[in-house]
């Protein structure tokens, strides 16, 4: 840990070997498996467009002003609560 704090590279722990193998297997499945990477990107784009349309149909604004700049992996919604008039309670 002292080497890390001083900015020097050093080995200080055992890497999680099983996670490295799992990471390799998942990358192979994503990049070489079915559906293809292009099909995955298309599916993400299509689902994202449907969600953005549903959000717009609800009358909510989205954070990215230009949909060309919006990420296909998430949808950020911006909304403000309506201003409520003060309610007098008579007792």
N, C-alpha and C positions, 0 to 999 in steps of 0.2 A: 504494500500500500504506500510505503514511503516513496518508492520509485514513481508510482502513479501521481502522487501529490507534487513531485518535483518535475513532472512532465517527461520522465524517462521511460521508454518502453521496457517492460519486464513481465515475466510470467509469474502470476500469483494465484492462479486458481485452476481447477480442473474444468474444462469446458463440458457442457452437457452433450455428450457424444450422441445420445439417442435423439436429441432435438436436432442436431446437425443432419443426421440421416433422414429424419422426418421432413426437414426443410428441403433437402435434396429431392426426396420422393415427391413432395408436393409441387416443387418447381417443374419437375419432369412431367407430372400429370397436367399441369396448367399449360406448359409450352408445347408439349408434344401429344397431348391426349385429345380426346373429343369431349366437348366441342372445341374447335380451333380458337386460338387467341382472338382472331378477327371476329368470330361469332360471339365470343364473350363480350368484347367491346361493344358490338352492335346491340346485344341484349341489354347491357347496362344503359346504353344511350336510350333505347326504346322505353325501358321501364322508367328511367329518369324523366323523360318527356311526359309520360303519362302522369307521374306524380306531380310534376310542375303544373300540368294542366288542371289536375284536381285541386291543387292549392289555389290556383288562380280562379277556378270556378267557385271556391269558397269565399272569394273576395279578399284573400290575404295577399300581401306583397311579399316578394322574395328578396333576399339580401342582394344578390347580384342583379344590377339594373339591366345589364345586357345578358340575355340568355346564352349568348355565344361564349361568355366567360364563366358560366356555371359549371360546376363539377358534376359529373354523371354519377358519382358515388355517394352524394349526399344532397340534401335539400335544406337550405336555411331559410326560415320564414321570419319575416319581420312583421310584428303587429303591435298596435297600441290599444290599450283598453279604452272604452268610451268614457268620456267625462260624465260622471254622474252628478246630478244636482243634489245638493244636500237635502236630506229628508228630515223634516221636523216631526218629532214624535210627541204627540199630545197625550198627556196622561191624566 
